Amino acid sequence: MTNYTNVLLDELKTQLELTSDYQLAKFLNVGASRISNYRNGRSVLDWEMAFKIADLLKLDDQDVVYGLLEDKYKNPRLVNALQAGAPA
């Protein structure tokens, strides 16, 4: 399953030179099943974890928020409204 969550997890694994999701889970201090659930879409990154990964990868917070919108929210109308930005 290719989604923004998996992109983030894969980038972090590469940056840290980890060879398994188990090692990634240990690094992030979560259970291996949580990484599996993220990867398979059974759960989504909470914002705290997303921003932790963003900090480690030196990513812009706004890019991460918009990247995760489609992973976190399945309603296309909501996603479109959020991506359009806040009213002035």
N, C-alpha and C positions, 0 to 999 in steps of 0.2 A: 504494500500500500504506500503510494507516494503522496505525501502531504507535507505541509510546512513543518509540522512536528518532527517528522522523520528527517527532513533536511537539517533541522537544528541538531538533532541527536547525532546524525552522521558527521556533521561538521565538528561538533565537540569531540566525538570519538577520534576523528582524524587529528585534530589539533593536539589532543592529549596523547596521541599515539597508542590508543587502546585497541585491543584486538577483539573484544567481545562486549556484548551488552551487559554481561555480568560485571565486567570491570567498570563499565560506565555507571551501572547502578551503585556499585560500591563507592565510586568517586562522588556521586550525587547524594549519597547517604539515603538511598531508597532501596526497596526490595527489587530483585530482578523481575518479579511479576509485574511491577508497576511499569518498568520500561517496556515489557512485552505488551501490556495493555495500551500504552501510548502508541506503540508501533502498529498495533492492529486496530486502532480506533475504538477500543472498548472504553477508554477514558481519554481525557484531554489534559494537556499541561495546565496546571493552575497558574495564575499570574505570577505568584512568587517564584515558582520553578522556572517559568519562562524568562523572567527578568534575571534570575541567577545565571541561566545559560547565556542570555544576551550579554551580561557583564563579562562572563568568561570569554565570549567570542568578540567582545568589543563592538556589539551591534547597537544601532540606534533603537531606543525604546519604541518609537512610533512605528518603525519598520517591522518590529516584532509583533506589535499589536495588530497591525493590518495583515501581516502574514498569517497570524493565527486565527483571524476572524472566521475564515471558512472552515477551519478545523473545529472551532468551538461552537459555531452557530450554524445550523442547517437551514434556517429560514432565509432564502435568497433576498427577500425584501428587506430584512433586518441588515444583512451583510451589505447590500447596496446603500442603504441609508447611512450606515456607519462609515463606509468607504467614501461617501460623498463629503464627509467632514461635518463639523459642527457649524450651525448657522452663525453668521457674523453678528 
